[in-house]
Amino acid sequence: MSGFSWRTPGVDLRRLITDVAAVVLLIAVAVIGFAATFDGPQYLVAAIGALVIGLALAWVGLRWRWGVLSLSGATIGAYFLFGGALALPHTALLGVIPTIETWRQLAIGVVTSWKDLLTTVPPVASSDGHLIVPFLMTLAASVLGGSLALRAKHAAWALLPLALYLGLAILMGTAQPTAPLLQGVIFAVVAVLWLALRALWSPDRAAVVAEAPGAGASRAARLRRLVSGGVVLALAAGVGVAAAATAAPPVQRYILRDFVIPPFDIHDYPSPLQSWRKFVRDYETETLFRVSGLPDDGRVRLATMDAYDGIVFNVADDGAGSSSAFTSVRSNMSPGAEGDPTTVRVEVDQLDGVWLPTVGSAKEFLFDGDRASDLRRGAHFNDATGTAVSTAALRAGDAYTIDTVIPVVPKDEVLADVPFAPLKMPKQEGIPQSLSELASNATEDAESPIERARALESYLQSDGYFSHGLADDVYSPSGHGAARISQLVGGEQMIGDDEQYAVAMALMATQLGMPARVVMGWYPDEEERSADGTFSATGDNLHAWVEIAFTGHGWIPFDPTPDEDNEPSEQNTKPRANPKPQVLQPPPPAQEPAELPPALAEDRGQDDEDEAGFDWLGPILLYSGISLGVIALLLSPFLVIGAIKAARRTKRFTAPRAADRISGGWDELVDRATDYRVAVPAGATRAESAEVVGAAFAGERVTTLARRADADVYGPGEP
């Protein structure tokens, strides 16, 4: 550290102002990273207060020549003195004067506040002690950065704690950063300009310039050149950061929160539709939960499924926008939701599992009760499907309030000329072959998209019979696999309940190109509500329905299940009129049990044996990889150019119009000639280019090709 030395207290005022301003700007860049983590601007109060205190300590330490121990002691004292007002105002007397509880939480928070922040789903509340993190980090960074900036001979030393603060703020943030491009550009520009000015005002440089002849006349010119160079470097750094941020492909963003709380994967839990028969059998009269504030036409959604594999309808695995794209609950969810805003309350009784009943497009969840913190910490929401889960799993006594928006379902007249939404839906597999013909026959008289969807709904409603398949019901097997759906539509009678009819309609709609999905939930009628409008959800009033997306109107619900009173009897067991030939699909082959890994001891033993004979392989692979990486880097310009040319050639030769292919072929000839150093004039006609190319290669056929290309491209009709 030979380049590190301390300056005397007699510091230049111009340099002092510049150093303080640079530290303030660089710390402000890091503080911006907390915006997505906290719910509200209170973190700014804590950070700004810590910044002022830290810089004041740095200046006082410089003025009074404090050493490391004195400065550290003053920083600790300031932390306990001002931490109550800035980080824990709810524990301080009058919000300012620290109390014993304030000091206790500040002392414990030095160790525990980090984990508390990382294990709480953002945006976090400011009243839970989470402000200790930005307050403490800003205080430490401002004291260290300010002290090094004011005392160190080279300002680059001060960039170390400031860059560390920026990195920690990013790592402790969220997967969706606030303004990464803005942070990178400002930090780079300020840092480069600051270093340039500090180099210009260096005492050593000033001494050399003063001794040089003509120093006074050239000082202004040097200042302009140095500042101009600093500006150019700063702009180059900013452009580089911006280009890297915008040109780089999207990659997984790793933050500390992912390691403390692993990313949520809905596929760790079974499809709730698999538990349909359990709900209707075991909770027929049991209250699962109660909902108050539900509008008359409101539907309570438990789960939305859009992927079928021939065995079960489940959530898709297609990333953002799919039914599996769950993110941590936060404020102001569903920003684009349109409809009637309302507030509903859910009180859990017998319902368990991770799926949270929701209504409409939720904006915010407010959990209460003894497990409120656990439920919120594990809560995730899917904007695309309006469903929510909590890894803490529901228990009796849990409760939460939802600020939501109830979408207005348009009438069929409004949808008369509206096409289906052009959505990319998951690929469905294992669909019974009979459904395609059945869907076509059911919609043969329908014209508009809404009429085709209603035709499918009406076909299942009118031709089907209802039965849960319980003890006193007509026999109706559970499940919705390919064999069960084939049995439903291929037998003498269609007998089933919501589970089978909703899946059958969704698959039939898919065969006709409609974007469809299955929803499991409740839609209570007036008789199922109490006098105060509260709805009690049971297994008996559980439903499943189909949603189909229409352009500009979102997902429209369809209820294909026959009325529950429409039960089959001995008098109507004859086959349906004009039965369609159906083929009963064999059940899907039984899945082999997953192979379990060998015992840990055997696994380790095998690894030891393998590694013992191949110790030499690691270094070889390492150096080979480095060598190949260097070679690939050197060859990358040529590879990129070759790839661009190949893509351009393919585009020309595969153009849909023959005239475009002929024109592209001529352009390819000119490009080849240019590669062989033939100076073809820019903007020349084909005849002019043919003269140049023909002269270079002594080829008369080039002129003939040019004339034929002009005739084919500009002649009447397609060549």
Secondary structure, DSSP 8 states (H G I E B T S, - for coil): -TT--B--S---HHHHHHHHHHHHHHHHHHHHTTTTTBSSTHHHHHHHHHHHHHHHHHHHHHHTT--HHHHHHHHHHHHHHHHHHHT-GGGSBTTTB--HHHHHHHHHHHHHHHHHHHTS-SSB-GGGSTTHHHHHHHHHHHHHHHHHHHHBSSTHHHHHHHHHHHHHHHHTS-SS-S-HHHHHHHHHHHHHHHHHHHHHT-HHHHHHHHHSTTHHHHHHHHHHHHHHHHHHHHHHHHHHHHHHHHHS-------HHHHHS----GGGS--GGGGHHHHHHHTSSS--EEEES--TT--EEEEEE-EE-SS-EE----STTSTT--EE--SS-STT--SEEEEEEEEESS--EEEE-EESEEEEEEEESTTHHHHHHTEEEETTTTEEEEEEEE-TT-EEEEEEEE-----TTTTTT--B---------S--THHHHHHHHHTTT--SHHHHHHHHHHHHHHHEEE----TTS-------SHHHHHHHHHSSSEEE-HHHHHHHHHHHHHHTT--EEEEEEE---GGGB-TTS-EEE-STT-EEEEEEEETTTEEEEE--S--TT----GGG-S--SS---------------------HHHHHHHHHHHHHT-TTHHHHHHHHHHHHHHHHHHHHHHHHHHHHHHHHHHHHHT-SSHHHHHHHHHHHHHHHHHHTT----TT--HHHHHHHHHHHHT-THHHHHHHHHHHHHHSSS--
